[in-house]
Amino acid sequence: MSFNVLIVDDSNSMRSVIKKIVSLSGFKMDQCLEAGNGKEALDVLEKSWVDVIISDINMPEMNGLELLAALKRDDLLREIPVIVVSTESREDRMQEAYGLGAKGFIKKPFLPEEIRKVLHGVIGVNDDGEYGNDEKDDGDFDF
């Protein structure tokens, strides 16, 4: 199983780095969509479904915390797990992100293994990127 990922960062080069690190991590990615700020991310989400969002905090126009607040107000979008990736490491800032619905927080710089572990954790898949034992025949069903 592979997943659609939205990377939100005002730096084009940082979006490329995050995309490359996610690919190197072994995380099974189908589509990788990008946005330069929270407002652009909301525009992307109007047209495309994503399984997880990786967002910076400090961006112009609409920052990552404002994006989290906007997602939280939407009945459908609030279910998309958001991982905050930032150089910000203040505890109060991290707690604010979690309070607004972030499911993970990764400090820049980070290693592929770190992002893979957090991505798998927030999506709820095992180390192989699969949902539990869904394929296993437990003999309890007739169909």
C-alpha positions as CSV (number, residue, x, y, z in Angstrom):
1,M,0.0,0.0,0.0
2,S,1.3,3.5,-0.8
3,F,0.1,6.9,0.4
4,N,-0.4,10.4,-0.9
5,V,1.7,13.0,0.9
6,L,1.4,16.8,1.0
7,I,4.5,18.6,1.9
8,V,4.0,22.2,3.0
9,D,7.0,24.5,3.3
10,D,7.8,28.0,2.0
11,S,11.2,26.9,0.8
12,N,11.1,25.0,-2.6
13,S,14.5,23.5,-1.8
14,M,13.3,22.3,1.6
15,R,10.2,20.7,0.0
16,S,12.6,18.8,-2.3
17,V,14.8,17.7,0.6
18,I,11.8,16.4,2.6
19,K,10.5,14.6,-0.5
20,K,13.9,13.0,-1.1
21,I,14.3,12.0,2.6
22,V,10.8,10.5,2.6
23,S,11.6,8.5,-0.5
24,L,15.0,7.4,1.0
25,S,13.2,6.3,4.2
26,G,11.4,3.5,2.4
27,F,8.0,5.0,3.1
28,K,5.7,3.9,0.4
29,M,4.6,7.1,-1.3
30,D,2.2,7.2,-4.3
31,Q,1.7,10.9,-5.0
32,C,3.7,13.7,-3.5
33,L,1.9,17.1,-3.6
34,E,3.5,20.4,-2.6
35,A,2.4,23.7,-1.2
36,G,4.4,26.9,-0.3
37,N,2.2,27.8,2.7
38,G,-1.0,26.8,4.5
39,K,-3.3,28.7,2.1
40,E,-1.8,26.9,-0.8
41,A,-2.2,23.6,1.1
42,L,-5.9,24.2,1.6
43,D,-6.2,24.9,-2.2
44,V,-4.5,21.5,-2.9
45,L,-6.8,19.7,-0.5
46,E,-9.8,21.1,-2.3
47,K,-8.7,19.1,-5.4
48,S,-6.8,16.1,-4.1
49,W,-7.0,13.6,-1.3
50,V,-3.9,13.1,0.8
51,D,-3.2,10.5,3.5
52,V,-0.7,12.6,5.5
53,I,0.5,16.2,5.6
54,I,4.1,17.2,6.5
55,S,4.2,20.9,7.3
56,D,6.7,23.5,8.5
57,I,5.5,26.0,11.1
58,N,7.1,29.3,9.9
59,M,5.7,30.3,6.6
60,P,4.2,33.6,5.1
61,E,0.5,34.2,4.4
62,M,-0.7,31.2,6.5
63,N,1.8,29.4,8.8
64,G,1.7,25.8,9.9
65,L,-0.2,26.5,13.2
66,E,-2.9,28.5,11.2
67,L,-3.1,25.6,8.8
68,L,-3.6,23.2,11.7
69,A,-6.4,25.4,13.1
70,A,-8.1,25.5,9.6
71,L,-7.9,21.8,9.3
72,K,-9.4,21.3,12.7
73,R,-12.4,23.3,11.8
74,D,-13.2,21.1,8.8
75,D,-15.1,17.8,9.5
76,L,-13.3,15.9,6.7
77,L,-9.9,17.5,6.7
78,R,-9.4,17.2,10.5
79,E,-9.0,13.4,10.0
80,I,-5.8,13.9,7.9
81,P,-2.8,13.3,10.2
82,V,-0.3,16.2,10.2
83,I,3.4,15.9,11.0
84,V,5.1,19.2,11.8
85,V,8.7,19.5,10.6
86,S,10.5,22.5,12.0
87,T,13.6,24.0,13.3
88,E,11.4,25.3,16.2
89,S,12.1,23.2,19.2
90,R,10.5,25.3,22.0
91,E,8.3,23.1,24.1
92,D,5.5,25.6,24.2
93,R,5.5,25.7,20.3
94,M,5.4,21.9,20.1
95,Q,2.6,21.7,22.6
96,E,0.7,24.4,20.6
97,A,1.0,22.3,17.5
98,Y,-0.2,19.1,19.3
99,G,-3.1,21.1,20.8
100,L,-4.2,22.1,17.3
101,G,-4.2,18.5,16.2
102,A,-0.6,17.7,15.0
103,K,0.0,13.9,15.3
104,G,3.8,14.2,15.1
105,F,6.7,16.7,15.5
106,I,10.1,16.2,13.9
107,K,12.9,18.7,14.5
108,K,15.1,19.7,11.5
109,P,17.5,18.3,10.5
110,F,16.3,14.7,10.6
111,L,17.2,11.3,9.3
112,P,15.1,9.1,6.9
113,E,14.6,6.6,9.7
114,E,13.0,9.2,12.0
115,I,10.5,10.4,9.4
116,R,9.6,6.8,8.4
117,K,8.9,5.9,12.0
118,V,6.7,8.9,12.6
119,L,4.9,8.5,9.2
120,H,4.2,4.9,10.0
121,G,3.1,5.7,13.5
122,V,0.6,8.5,12.5
123,I,-0.9,6.5,9.7
124,G,-1.1,3.3,11.8
125,V,0.9,0.9,9.6
126,N,3.5,-1.6,10.5
127,D,7.2,-1.5,9.5
128,D,6.3,-2.9,6.1
129,G,3.9,-0.1,5.5
130,E,0.8,-2.4,5.7
131,Y,-2.2,-2.3,8.0
132,G,-1.8,-5.1,10.5
133,N,-2.8,-8.6,9.5
134,D,-5.7,-7.7,7.1
135,E,-4.7,-10.3,4.6
136,K,-4.6,-13.2,7.1
137,D,-7.4,-15.7,6.9
138,D,-8.5,-16.4,10.4
139,G,-11.2,-18.8,9.4
140,D,-14.0,-16.9,11.2
141,F,-15.8,-15.8,8.0
142,D,-17.7,-17.7,5.3
143,F,-17.2,-15.3,2.5
